[in-house]
């Protein structure tokens, strides 16, 4: 859909996005995404005033990501406790 976002591998027409959400997969070593290059690319589409980070197990909790993007909101899910419930009929 024109003007509604950016996805890996394909850029849709649009600019001046008010909110940018970065998912933790970008920071995983196997993705080989350079946060500086990513910020440069995103700067052409947004002022980056509101960047939201969403990750699991602290994968984006690194200076290379937190210092470069200055997240306004940051969600870090941790699987330290898993509960199993048996539900009755």
C-alpha positions in Angstrom: 0.0 0.0 0.0 1.5 3.3 -1.0 2.6 5.6 1.7 2.2 3.2 4.6 5.6 1.9 5.6 8.9 0.2 5.0 9.6 -3.5 5.0 12.9 -5.4 4.6 13.8 -5.7 0.9 11.2 -3.4 -0.4 10.5 0.3 0.3 7.0 1.7 -0.2 6.5 5.3 -1.3 6.2 7.5 1.7 8.1 9.9 4.0 7.7 11.9 7.1 6.7 8.9 9.3 6.0 10.0 12.8 6.7 6.7 14.5 9.4 4.1 13.6 9.3 0.7 15.2 12.4 -1.4 15.1 12.2 -5.1 15.9 14.9 -7.1 17.6 15.6 -9.3 14.7 17.5 -6.4 13.2 20.1 -6.6 16.0 20.7 -10.3 15.8 24.2 -11.1 14.6 23.0 -13.3 11.7 21.1 -10.3 10.2 24.3 -8.3 9.9 22.4 -4.9 10.0 24.6 -2.0 10.7 22.6 0.4 13.0 24.4 3.5 11.7 23.6 2.6 8.1 20.0 1.8 9.1 19.6 5.1 10.9 20.9 7.0 7.8 18.4 5.2 5.6 15.5 5.8 8.0 16.5 9.5 8.4 15.3 10.1 4.8 11.8 8.9 5.8 11.4 10.2 9.3 12.8 12.8 11.8 13.2 9.8 14.2 11.6 11.7 17.0 9.7 8.7 18.1 11.6 5.4 17.8 10.1 2.3 19.5 12.3 -0.7 20.1 10.7 -4.2 20.6 12.9 -7.2 21.3 13.3 -10.4 23.3 16.0 -11.4 25.7 17.8 -8.0 25.4 19.0 -8.4 21.9 18.8 -4.7 21.3 20.1 -3.8 24.7 23.5 -2.9 23.3 25.2 0.4 23.1 25.3 0.1 19.3 21.5 0.2 19.1 20.4 2.1 22.2 23.0 5.0 21.8 22.4 5.4 18.1 18.6 5.4 18.0 17.8 7.0 21.4 14.6 5.0 21.7 11.6 6.9 23.1 10.0 3.6 24.1 11.7 0.3 24.5 10.0 -3.1 25.1 12.2 -6.0 26.2 10.5 -9.3 26.8 12.2 -11.9 28.9 11.2 -15.5 29.1 12.6 -16.0 32.7 9.3 -17.4 33.9 7.1 -19.8 32.1 3.9 -21.0 33.7 1.9 -24.0 32.6 -1.8 -24.2 33.7 -4.2 -27.1 33.4 -7.6 -25.8 32.5 -10.7 -27.7 33.7 -13.7 -28.3 31.7 
